[in-house]
Amino acid sequence: MQQLRIGIMGCADIARRLVIPAIQTHQSLFSIVGIASRTFEKAKEFGDLFNITPYEGYETLLEPSLGVDIIYMPLPTGLHDEWITKCLQAGKHVYVEKSLALNAESAERLVSIARSKRLLLLENFMFRYHSQHQYVFNKIAKGELGEIRLFRSSFGFPPLKENNFRYDPQMGGGALLDAGAYTVSAARWFLGEDLKVATANLHINQHWQSDIYGDMTLVNSKGVTAQLSFGFDNFYQCNYEIWGSKAKIVAERSFTPKPNEQPTILFQHNTAGEVYHAAADNHFANILAEVYRSATARDFESHWNGVLNQSYLLTQIMNKSNKFYIA
Ligand SMILES: NC(=O)c1ccc[n+]([C@@H]2O[C@H](COP(=O)([O-])OP(=O)(O)OC[C@H]3O[C@@H](n4cnc5c(N)ncnc54)[C@H](OP(=O)(O)O)[C@@H]3O)[C@@H](O)[C@H]2O)c1
């Protein structure tokens, strides 16, 4: 099997904690060519942790002499348009952190470059690659939930440190593009790609000018709704619930189970219920296997469409939302 040569663009926390270790579990699929940072010192410090060659400047990874096939990009969303464009123009596949785009216009432009160059552009909604959700899809397929009446999901956490880029609108900050994006991706997954926005509310911090928490109701063409809520100033929640005509299912740790965690799923119906302890699984390692498969099989269409559908919906939510300004 031919290895893909991967470059890491930015010394991000998520790369250190979860993605680089997951790449290193796939020795036969990937060889890490280098890690680039705005400063050499940071790249070196990071590179030393994983035995990866450090580089100063993100553009260094694009030099033909390095022979990089694919870039993993854990940069803030506000930098994606510029750097994804440069990577694609240099002929590199791109596996990028969520949210991929600031808006639908940017997503369309980036997908059209990826399409014209026949390159992968994949947004890191790794939760879809955790085996726990197979239990849910099996229950739906076997009719045990009955007809789906409602999808509900919440993802939010307590305040971050004040200097976090997630508060900076220039960097693509805001809770919708961060935590809210997971709930939107999950709603698309379970209710389909024909969701439209019925109503949405964004609470915007006047100082930062970025949304701190919010909620929305989406509805598909059959009239089934998704109620989604998210936030940066909330009691921690990370779940979805599907309420059917016969039963209800709740995935308690739907988006961020750690590789050694066994997430719990509750299934309830009229006469009884069960608590399902899913097997521990590493969704980062699993999505990386898909990154490898789709890049080498040149099977890009579903990932391009995923980027577009996610971004169309997020842009609709931003445009249609009621804005409430908070001190
Ligand atoms: N899929 C997931 O489970 C998951 C989880 C957490 C985060 N994420 C996503 O991953 C990305 C990184 O998140 P993180 O929490 O890991 O953040 P982080 O530690 O702050 O990393 C962001 C990196 O971007 C680079 N950067 C360049 N310009 C920057 C600027 N003006 N401000 C801040 N950083 C800048 C920095 O790398 P250098 O200093 O090396 O240049 C920095 O280390 C975000 O898009 C986030 O949404 C995904």
Ligand as a Chemical Component Dictionary entry (heavy atoms), coordinates in Angstrom:
data_LIG
# 
_chem_comp.id                   LIG 
_chem_comp.type                 NON-POLYMER 
_chem_comp.pdbx_formal_charge   0 
_chem_comp.three_letter_code    LIG 
# 
loop_
_chem_comp_atom.comp_id 
_chem_comp_atom.atom_id 
_chem_comp_atom.alt_atom_id 
_chem_comp_atom.type_symbol 
_chem_comp_atom.charge 
_chem_comp_atom.model_Cartn_x 
_chem_comp_atom.model_Cartn_y 
_chem_comp_atom.model_Cartn_z 
_chem_comp_atom.pdbx_ordinal 
LIG N1  N1  N 0  -12.579 18.005 15.241 1  
LIG C1  C1  C 0  -12.452 18.262 16.531 2  
LIG O1  O1  O 0  -12.750 17.442 17.415 3  
LIG C2  C2  C 0  -11.923 19.582 16.984 4  
LIG C3  C3  C 0  -11.684 19.809 18.324 5  
LIG C4  C4  C 0  -11.118 21.023 18.695 6  
LIG C5  C5  C 0  -10.859 21.972 17.726 7  
LIG N2  N2  N 1  -11.151 21.734 16.434 8  
LIG C6  C6  C 0  -10.873 22.725 15.384 9  
LIG O2  O2  O 0  -9.456  22.734 15.191 10 
LIG C7  C7  C 0  -9.015  24.053 14.941 11 
LIG C8  C8  C 0  -7.960  24.412 15.992 12 
LIG O3  O3  O 0  -8.527  24.382 17.285 13 
LIG P1  P1  P 0  -7.613  24.261 18.598 14 
LIG O4  O4  O 0  -8.503  24.252 19.746 15 
LIG O5  O5  O -1 -6.687  23.144 18.441 16 
LIG O6  O6  O 0  -6.875  25.678 18.548 17 
LIG P2  P2  P 0  -5.374  26.146 18.815 18 
LIG O7  O7  O 0  -4.672  25.232 19.744 19 
LIG O8  O8  O 0  -5.446  27.584 19.194 20 
LIG O9  O9  O 0  -4.698  25.997 17.389 21 
LIG C9  C9  C 0  -4.890  26.848 16.312 22 
LIG C10 C10 C 0  -3.551  27.000 15.599 23 
LIG O10 O10 O 0  -3.730  27.878 14.503 24 
LIG C11 C11 C 0  -2.564  28.652 14.302 25 
LIG N3  N3  N 0  -2.895  30.082 14.177 26 
LIG C12 C12 C 0  -2.515  30.877 13.172 27 
LIG N4  N4  N 0  -2.950  32.127 13.346 28 
LIG C13 C13 C 0  -3.631  32.128 14.499 29 
LIG C14 C14 C 0  -4.302  33.133 15.216 30 
LIG N5  N5  N 0  -4.375  34.393 14.778 31 
LIG N6  N6  N 0  -4.872  32.812 16.381 32 
LIG C15 C15 C 0  -4.834  31.550 16.838 33 
LIG N7  N7  N 0  -4.203  30.530 16.184 34 
LIG C16 C16 C 0  -3.600  30.828 15.029 35 
LIG C17 C17 C 0  -1.639  28.392 15.486 36 
LIG O11 O11 O 0  -0.568  27.587 15.029 37 
LIG P3  P3  P 0  0.950   28.111 14.994 38 
LIG O12 O12 O 0  1.107   29.010 16.181 39 
LIG O13 O13 O 0  1.728   26.878 15.065 40 
LIG O14 O14 O 0  1.121   28.855 13.703 41 
LIG C18 C18 C 0  -2.487  27.644 16.482 42 
LIG O15 O15 O 0  -1.757  26.692 17.199 43 
LIG C19 C19 C 0  -10.243 24.936 14.963 44 
LIG O16 O16 O 0  -10.719 25.088 13.632 45 
LIG C20 C20 C 0  -11.263 24.136 15.762 46 
LIG O17 O17 O 0  -12.596 24.405 15.404 47 
LIG C21 C21 C 0  -11.666 20.554 16.052 48 
# 
loop_
_chem_comp_bond.comp_id 
_chem_comp_bond.atom_id_1 
_chem_comp_bond.atom_id_2 
_chem_comp_bond.value_order 
_chem_comp_bond.pdbx_ordinal 
LIG N1  C1  SING 1  
LIG C1  O1  DOUB 2  
LIG C1  C2  SING 3  
LIG C2  C3  SING 4  
LIG C2  C21 DOUB 5  
LIG C3  C4  DOUB 6  
LIG C4  C5  SING 7  
LIG C5  N2  DOUB 8  
LIG N2  C6  SING 9  
LIG N2  C21 SING 10 
LIG C6  O2  SING 11 
LIG C6  C20 SING 12 
LIG O2  C7  SING 13 
LIG C7  C8  SING 14 
LIG C7  C19 SING 15 
LIG C8  O3  SING 16 
LIG O3  P1  SING 17 
LIG P1  O4  DOUB 18 
LIG P1  O5  SING 19 
LIG P1  O6  SING 20 
LIG O6  P2  SING 21 
LIG P2  O7  DOUB 22 
LIG P2  O8  SING 23 
LIG P2  O9  SING 24 
LIG O9  C9  SING 25 
LIG C9  C10 SING 26 
LIG C10 O10 SING 27 
LIG C10 C18 SING 28 
LIG O10 C11 SING 29 
LIG C11 N3  SING 30 
LIG C11 C17 SING 31 
LIG N3  C12 SING 32 
LIG N3  C16 SING 33 
LIG C12 N4  DOUB 34 
LIG N4  C13 SING 35 
LIG C13 C14 SING 36 
LIG C13 C16 DOUB 37 
LIG C14 N5  SING 38 
LIG C14 N6  DOUB 39 
LIG N6  C15 SING 40 
LIG C15 N7  DOUB 41 
LIG N7  C16 SING 42 
LIG C17 O11 SING 43 
LIG C17 C18 SING 44 
LIG O11 P3  SING 45 
LIG P3  O12 DOUB 46 
LIG P3  O13 SING 47 
LIG P3  O14 SING 48 
LIG C18 O15 SING 49 
LIG C19 O16 SING 50 
LIG C19 C20 SING 51 
LIG C20 O17 SING 52 
# 
